[in-house]
Amino acid sequence: MTKIKKEDRVLILSGNHKGIEGIIMKIFPKKNKAIVRGVNIIKRHTKGTPKNPKGGIIEKEAPIHLSNMIKIK
């Protein structure tokens, strides 16, 4: 069980984004990972679909392991 919940403010402790603060958007408890708003941005190359006919490069947040973050007040 994790003590970090959605909408909590966290500080990243290790990795490329060390020292950055953010807010939890989504948690994956079985994988012990969470998505933090504005942190760990990746670029996803997508093919054209009926919803997005052009396709292209989409930027979105990738999950970070819970051991690499701490809840702050």
Secondary structure, DSSP 8 states (H G I E B T S, - for coil): --S--TT-EEEE-SSTTTT-EEEEEEEETTTTEEEETTSSEEEEEE---SSSTT-EEEEEE--EEGGGEEE--
